[in-house]
């Protein structure tokens, strides 16, 4: 009778390495609370949202270890974000997730600095630098509004911003956002060089309502089609009445 030995592949333990696999780093995962559009009293507050129990990734927008060089380990997809995220390991041994640039690949080195390029390493895609040391041709994303806040603009997949003008006397810079609006910000705000990953984000086609239901969306029902108890627009057969707030007041009085 055949007896399996300890050297058989069936009894060997499979070890998972984050340098070779594309799995998520569990220590940086954060759970989400299933609110499903209701408040603490159980009443529906947001009509068009449903519950979602998917975990999200804790992303470091501030780049706390600014004096350390980091290695890009892998690139993964977050459940609640259109842009890809990359796991990086700093030279002191700590791990963190950042927003991945379009040309960032596993094995590349990234860093965050406030030093000009002639005194530091060359700026590559995915590095975080201040606006003062960029030229007009460079594009960037993950734009910071105020200095200690971290990135707030241009964080979705495939977006980027450009510089319009620089004012070194007042340390101000004009920037064009993806929407076309112009913002005046300080030169000492941090940005990430390159374009946000997932360039084909605008080509997504949702063929059925089930895709949106998995993304925390419920069907939208017109207020005119409801009863007067459910909505201030309800109970009518004509739709030419003025728009009202949930409390019955005119919403567009000055327009």
VEXDREN-2710 file (C-alpha; in Angstrom, 1 decimal):
% VEXDREN-2710
k/r/px/py/pz
1/UNK/0.0/0.0/0.0
2/UNK/1.3/3.5/-0.9
3/UNK/2.1/5.7/2.1
4/UNK/2.6/9.4/1.5
5/UNK/6.0/10.8/2.7
6/UNK/6.6/14.2/4.2
7/UNK/8.5/15.2/1.1
8/UNK/5.4/15.1/-1.0
9/UNK/4.2/18.3/-2.5
10/UNK/0.7/17.8/-0.9
11/UNK/2.0/18.2/2.6
12/UNK/4.3/21.2/2.0
13/UNK/3.2/24.6/3.3
14/UNK/2.6/27.2/0.7
15/UNK/4.3/30.5/1.7
16/UNK/3.0/33.7/0.1
17/UNK/5.5/36.5/-0.6
18/UNK/4.4/40.0/-1.2
19/UNK/7.3/40.5/-3.6
20/UNK/6.1/37.9/-6.0
21/UNK/2.3/37.9/-5.6
22/UNK/-0.3/40.6/-6.2
23/UNK/-2.3/40.1/-2.9
24/UNK/-3.2/42.9/-0.6
25/UNK/-1.2/43.7/2.5
26/UNK/-3.6/42.8/5.3
27/UNK/-2.0/45.1/7.9
28/UNK/-3.0/48.1/5.8
29/UNK/-6.7/47.1/5.2
30/UNK/-9.5/49.0/6.9
31/UNK/-13.0/47.7/7.3
32/UNK/-16.1/49.7/6.3
33/UNK/-19.3/50.1/8.3
34/UNK/-22.5/49.1/6.6
35/UNK/-24.7/52.2/7.0
36/UNK/-27.0/51.6/4.0
37/UNK/-28.3/55.2/3.9
38/UNK/-29.8/55.2/7.4
39/UNK/-29.0/57.2/10.6
40/UNK/-28.8/56.0/14.2
41/UNK/-32.6/56.0/14.6
42/UNK/-33.0/53.6/11.6
43/UNK/-34.6/56.3/9.3
44/UNK/-33.6/56.5/5.7
45/UNK/-31.5/59.6/5.2
46/UNK/-29.9/58.9/1.8
47/UNK/-32.4/57.4/-0.6
48/UNK/-30.0/56.3/-3.3
49/UNK/-27.4/54.4/-1.4
50/UNK/-27.2/50.8/-0.2
51/UNK/-24.9/48.9/2.1
52/UNK/-21.4/48.0/1.2
53/UNK/-19.1/45.7/3.3
54/UNK/-16.0/45.8/1.1
55/UNK/-12.8/46.6/2.9
56/UNK/-10.7/49.6/1.8
57/UNK/-7.0/50.2/1.7
58/UNK/-5.4/52.7/4.0
59/UNK/-3.4/55.0/1.7
60/UNK/-0.6/57.4/2.8
61/UNK/-1.3/60.7/1.0
62/UNK/1.3/62.6/3.1
63/UNK/4.4/60.4/2.5
64/UNK/5.5/60.6/6.1
65/UNK/9.0/59.0/5.5
66/UNK/10.1/61.8/3.2
67/UNK/13.9/61.2/3.7
68/UNK/13.7/57.5/2.9
69/UNK/13.9/55.8/-0.5
70/UNK/11.1/53.3/-1.2
71/UNK/10.8/50.3/-3.4
72/UNK/7.6/49.5/-5.3
73/UNK/6.6/46.0/-4.4
74/UNK/3.4/45.4/-6.3
75/UNK/0.4/47.2/-7.8
76/UNK/-3.2/46.3/-6.9
77/UNK/-6.8/47.5/-7.3
78/UNK/-8.7/49.1/-4.5
79/UNK/-12.4/48.3/-4.2
80/UNK/-13.4/51.9/-3.6
81/UNK/-11.0/53.7/-5.9
82/UNK/-10.6/54.0/-9.7
83/UNK/-6.9/54.6/-9.6
84/UNK/-4.5/51.7/-8.9
85/UNK/-2.5/51.6/-5.7
86/UNK/1.0/50.4/-5.1
87/UNK/2.6/48.8/-2.1
88/UNK/6.0/50.3/-1.3
89/UNK/8.6/49.4/1.3
90/UNK/10.8/52.1/2.7
91/UNK/14.5/51.7/3.5
92/UNK/13.7/51.6/7.2
93/UNK/11.5/48.5/6.7
94/UNK/8.0/50.1/6.9
95/UNK/5.2/49.4/4.4
96/UNK/2.6/51.8/3.0
97/UNK/0.2/52.2/0.1
98/UNK/0.4/55.1/-2.3
99/UNK/-1.5/56.1/-5.5
100/UNK/0.2/54.5/-8.4
101/UNK/1.4/56.5/-11.4
102/UNK/0.8/55.2/-15.0
103/UNK/4.5/54.3/-15.6
104/UNK/5.2/53.0/-12.2
105/UNK/6.2/49.3/-12.2
106/UNK/7.2/46.8/-9.4
107/UNK/10.9/47.2/-8.8
108/UNK/11.1/50.9/-9.4
109/UNK/12.4/53.3/-6.7
110/UNK/10.3/56.3/-5.5
111/UNK/10.9/58.9/-3.0
112/UNK/9.5/62.1/-1.5
113/UNK/11.7/65.2/-1.3
114/UNK/11.7/69.0/-1.1
115/UNK/15.2/69.3/-2.5
116/UNK/16.0/70.4/-6.1
117/UNK/16.9/67.8/-8.6
118/UNK/20.6/68.9/-8.8
119/UNK/21.0/68.0/-5.1
120/UNK/19.0/64.7/-5.1
121/UNK/18.0/61.8/-7.3
122/UNK/16.3/62.5/-10.6
123/UNK/12.6/62.8/-10.5
124/UNK/10.9/59.7/-11.8
125/UNK/7.2/58.8/-12.3
126/UNK/5.6/58.3/-8.9
127/UNK/8.0/60.5/-6.9
128/UNK/6.5/63.2/-4.6
129/UNK/8.0/66.7/-4.9
130/UNK/7.0/70.3/-4.4
131/UNK/5.6/72.5/-7.2
132/UNK/8.6/74.9/-7.0
133/UNK/11.0/72.5/-8.7
134/UNK/8.8/71.5/-11.7
135/UNK/8.7/73.0/-15.2
136/UNK/5.8/73.8/-17.5
137/UNK/6.1/70.5/-19.4
138/UNK/5.7/68.2/-16.4
139/UNK/2.3/66.7/-15.5
140/UNK/1.3/65.6/-12.0
141/UNK/-1.6/64.3/-9.9
142/UNK/-2.5/63.8/-6.3
143/UNK/-2.4/67.6/-5.7
144/UNK/-2.2/69.0/-2.2
145/UNK/-4.2/72.1/-1.3
146/UNK/-2.7/73.0/2.1
147/UNK/0.8/71.9/3.3
148/UNK/0.1/69.2/6.0
149/UNK/-3.2/67.8/4.5
150/UNK/-2.0/65.5/1.7
151/UNK/-3.4/65.0/-1.8
152/UNK/-7.0/66.2/-2.4
153/UNK/-7.2/66.9/-6.2
154/UNK/-6.6/64.7/-9.3
155/UNK/-6.8/61.3/-7.6
156/UNK/-9.1/59.4/-9.9
157/UNK/-7.9/57.1/-12.7
158/UNK/-6.2/58.7/-15.7
159/UNK/-6.4/62.3/-14.4
160/UNK/-3.5/64.9/-14.3
161/UNK/-2.9/68.6/-14.0
162/UNK/-0.6/71.2/-15.6
163/UNK/1.1/74.4/-14.6
164/UNK/-0.1/77.7/-16.2
165/UNK/2.2/80.3/-14.6
166/UNK/4.6/80.7/-11.7
167/UNK/5.1/83.7/-9.5
168/UNK/8.4/83.4/-7.5
169/UNK/7.9/86.7/-5.7
170/UNK/4.7/85.6/-4.0
171/UNK/5.5/81.9/-4.1
172/UNK/2.3/81.2/-6.0
173/UNK/1.4/78.9/-8.9
174/UNK/-1.6/78.7/-11.3
175/UNK/-2.7/75.2/-12.1
176/UNK/-5.3/73.8/-14.5
177/UNK/-7.4/70.9/-13.1
178/UNK/-8.9/68.1/-15.2
179/UNK/-12.3/69.9/-15.1
180/UNK/-10.7/73.0/-16.7
181/UNK/-10.9/75.3/-13.6
182/UNK/-7.8/77.2/-12.5
183/UNK/-6.5/77.2/-9.0
184/UNK/-3.9/79.4/-7.3
185/UNK/-1.9/77.5/-4.8
186/UNK/1.4/77.7/-2.9
187/UNK/4.6/76.5/-4.5
188/UNK/5.4/74.4/-1.5
189/UNK/2.6/72.0/-1.9
190/UNK/3.4/68.4/-2.7
191/UNK/2.4/66.6/-5.9
192/UNK/3.1/63.2/-7.4
193/UNK/4.9/63.3/-10.8
194/UNK/3.2/61.6/-13.7
195/UNK/-0.4/60.7/-14.6
196/UNK/-2.7/58.6/-12.4
197/UNK/-2.9/54.9/-13.4
198/UNK/-5.8/53.1/-15.0
199/UNK/-5.9/55.3/-18.1
200/UNK/-8.8/53.3/-19.6
201/UNK/-11.1/54.3/-16.7
202/UNK/-13.3/56.5/-18.9
203/UNK/-14.0/53.5/-21.2
204/UNK/-15.9/51.5/-18.5
205/UNK/-19.3/50.4/-19.7
206/UNK/-21.9/49.3/-17.2
207/UNK/-24.2/47.0/-19.2
208/UNK/-26.7/46.3/-16.3
209/UNK/-27.8/47.8/-13.0
210/UNK/-26.2/45.0/-11.1
211/UNK/-22.7/46.5/-11.6
212/UNK/-23.8/49.8/-10.0
213/UNK/-25.6/47.9/-7.1
214/UNK/-22.3/46.4/-6.2
215/UNK/-20.8/50.0/-6.1
216/UNK/-23.1/51.3/-3.4
217/UNK/-25.8/52.7/-5.7
218/UNK/-29.6/52.1/-5.7
219/UNK/-32.1/53.0/-8.4
220/UNK/-33.2/56.7/-8.5
221/UNK/-36.9/57.4/-8.3
222/UNK/-38.4/60.7/-9.3
223/UNK/-39.9/62.7/-6.5
224/UNK/-43.0/63.4/-8.6
225/UNK/-43.7/59.7/-8.8
226/UNK/-43.8/59.4/-5.0
227/UNK/-46.6/60.0/-2.5
228/UNK/-46.7/63.3/-0.6
229/UNK/-45.5/61.5/2.5
230/UNK/-42.3/60.4/0.9
231/UNK/-41.3/63.5/-1.0
232/UNK/-42.4/67.2/-1.1
233/UNK/-42.8/66.8/-4.9
234/UNK/-45.1/63.9/-4.6
235/UNK/-48.9/63.7/-5.0
236/UNK/-49.1/65.7/-8.2
237/UNK/-49.8/64.9/-11.8
238/UNK/-48.0/67.9/-13.3
239/UNK/-44.2/68.4/-13.1
240/UNK/-44.1/72.2/-13.7
241/UNK/-44.2/73.2/-10.0
242/UNK/-41.0/74.7/-8.5
243/UNK/-38.4/72.6/-6.9
244/UNK/-38.7/72.2/-3.1
245/UNK/-36.3/71.2/-0.3
246/UNK/-37.0/68.1/1.8
247/UNK/-38.7/70.5/4.3
248/UNK/-41.1/72.0/1.7
249/UNK/-39.4/75.4/1.0
250/UNK/-38.5/76.7/-2.5
251/UNK/-35.0/75.5/-3.4
252/UNK/-34.3/77.8/-6.4
253/UNK/-35.8/81.1/-5.2
254/UNK/-33.1/83.4/-6.5
255/UNK/-32.7/81.7/-9.9
END
